[in-house]
Amino acid sequence: MNSHRILVVDDHPLFRKGVTQLLAMEPDLEVVGEAGDHARAVQLAGELDPDLILLDLHLKGSDGLQVLEALKQDDPSRRVVMLTVSDAAEDLMAAIRAGADGYLLKDAEPEQLLERIHEAAEGRTVFSEAMSAQLAAALHDEARRARGDPEGATDLTARELAVLRCVARGASNKVIGRELNIAEGTVKVHVKRLMKKLGFRSRVEAAIWATRRGLHDEQ
């Protein structure tokens, strides 16, 4: 069984320990590193190349969003999920705009948290149930203010468009690879390239943009 490699970033050692112990219960989840500040998080992300990064929204001496932006700037395809106590809609949307691939609350039941982390590790976008209504309302408002096509949208290759349509449906890299008959690693490369061309920082933003334009319905 292939394990998903996870980096935990939180400035509370006791919480990091708790998350590490929780993930250790799952044979397919492996915590490969822990960080408590901005510099260490960016360093370990570069050295370890984890499959998933769990990032606190608030870190001592640094905003978690700044860490998120630095991680995404280095590699837009890097998967980062916020794990926080904040259930504020403005924090949720700020995280999405900064490139977050999910938003989970620390007060979730352990079983639910593990389920969401498994989904995130498989490449799916994840949100705590408590945030679903706020997300739907915020996205509805975003849709009403939909912007035009970003620069570079017309430069997507046929393969990148096919991958984008799958992303818009919420498909993981593994599922996309199976549907398009290409390697999972190749899917990751396509996702990284199309996000760079479109100027997006996360699959969430790319999916929202594609869905608004009906790309998920095209064949």
C-alpha positions, 0 to 999 in steps of 0.5 A, spaced: 500 500 500 502 506 497 502 511 503 501 519 502 506 523 505 504 529 510 507 535 512 503 538 519 504 546 520 502 549 526 505 553 532 502 549 537 507 543 539 501 539 543 496 540 537 502 537 532 503 531 536 495 530 537 495 530 529 501 526 528 498 521 533 491 521 529 494 520 522 499 514 525 493 510 526 492 510 518 496 505 514 496 509 508 498 516 511 505 518 514 507 524 517 514 526 514 515 532 517 512 538 522 513 545 522 511 551 527 513 557 523 513 560 516 521 559 514 521 551 517 514 550 513 517 552 506 524 549 508 521 542 509 516 543 503 521 544 499 526 538 502 520 533 503 516 534 497 510 532 501 503 529 498 499 534 502 500 539 507 496 541 513 497 548 515 494 552 521 491 559 519 494 563 524 502 562 526 506 566 531 510 571 528 506 570 521 500 569 517 498 562 515 496 565 508 503 568 507 505 561 508 500 558 503 502 564 498 509 562 499 508 555 498 503 556 492 508 561 489 514 555 489 509 550 486 502 551 484 500 544 484 502 543 491 496 541 495 495 545 501 489 544 506 488 549 512 486 546 519 484 551 523 479 554 529 476 559 524 469 558 522 469 565 519 467 566 512 472 571 510 477 567 512 475 561 508 474 565 502 481 569 503 484 562 504 481 559 497 483 566 494 490 564 496 490 557 493 488 553 499 485 546 496 481 545 502 479 548 509 478 544 515 476 545 522 480 543 528 474 541 532 471 536 527 470 529 530 477 525 529 473 520 524 470 526 520 477 529 520 481 523 518 476 522 512 477 529 509 484 528 510 484 521 506 480 525 501 485 531 500 491 526 500 487 522 494 487 529 490 480 531 492 478 538 495 475 538 502 471 542 506 468 541 513 461 540 513 460 546 518 463 551 512 459 548 506 453 553 507 458 559 507 462 556 502 456 556 497 453 563 499 460 566 498 461 562 491 454 565 489 456 572 490 463 570 487 459 568 480 455 574 480 462 578 479 465 573 475 471 576 471 473 575 464 477 570 461 484 570 464 490 571 460 493 565 457 486 561 457 486 560 450 493 557 450 491 551 453 492 545 449 487 540 448 490 535 453 490 541 458 483 542 457 481 535 458 484 535 465 481 542 467 474 539 465 476 533 470 478 538 475 472 542 475 468 535 476 472 535 483 476 529 480 483 527 483 489 526 479 488 518 480 481 518 477 483 523 471 489 519 469 485 513 469 479 517 465 484 520 460 489 514 460 495 517 462 500 517 468 498 520 475 505 524 474 503 526 468 496 529 470 500 533 475 504 536 470 498 538 466 495 541 472 501 545 474 502 548 467 494 550 466 494 553 473 500 557 471 497 559 464 491 561 467 494 565 473 490 560 478 493 558 485 489 552 487 484 547 483 479 550 487 479 557 483 481 553 477 474 549 478 470 555 480 472 558 473 471 552 469 464 551 472 462 558 471 464 557 463 460 550 463 467 547 461 465 541 466 459 540 461 463 539 455 465 533 451 
